[in-house]
Amino acid sequence: MKSVKNIQKITKAMKMVAASKLRAIQTKAENSRGLWQPFTALLGDLPSADVKKNVVVTISSDKGLCGGINSTSVKISKGLHKLNSGPEKETKYVILGEKAKAQLVRDSKKDIELIITELQKNPLNYTQVSVLADEILKNVEYDALRIVFNKFHSVVSFVPTVSTVLSPEIVEREAESGGKLGDLDSYEVEGGETKGEILQNLAEFQFSCVMFNAVLENACSEQGARMSAMDSSSRNAGDMLDRLTLTYNRSP
């Protein structure tokens, strides 16, 4: 009975800590949505783009006790890997967070290009994430970056989401083919840069903005899921305590 009471105290404290962290991150996450939306309007988000070099960027947490959000991200990442694999295609992983690393290293070690952990050691900001995005772009060759994360809706609701960032060459190809990016040529560009240079800069900036939002949304989802998990654990500990107390009182 004493040990169950102690566990209940710990789970209640963890729920309060998660609630405090969630409040701090939630405003940042909501504000960050305004960064990537203009890029989606301009460059689109084409998950169906058929390319040869795919990179799946899986965002997860470094710590556990937050329900099944990391398993969901890994499951979707594996699905994307399978979907975009073929005789002339190459799909690699970039992993953020210890939990996805632990699951993907077991059966996909040869396909992992880069692993980054302890992302939330310091408070998340755009500078930190843009350096991270730059590091990823330096180390991987890609036609499409597919970022997998959990989009925060509420404390009890998060939606597994995939955002797609295409390379400048693929954006240009899609624009010329007159698909969803066909309107891109209707914009006037001022300055001495060529179209290729502008698309290169836009793609890099788009990736860092999408990554910033994805990391914050996932951090919110993690804290929300941890709150729910710890709340359930506290209730379960209470039920167990009631049963143990009853058994103790009935014993001769």
Summary of the structure (lengths in Angstrom):
residues: 252
radius of gyration: 21.9
end to end distance: 17.2
largest distance: 90.8
contacts: 766
relative contact order: 0.20
helix: 63%
strand: 17%
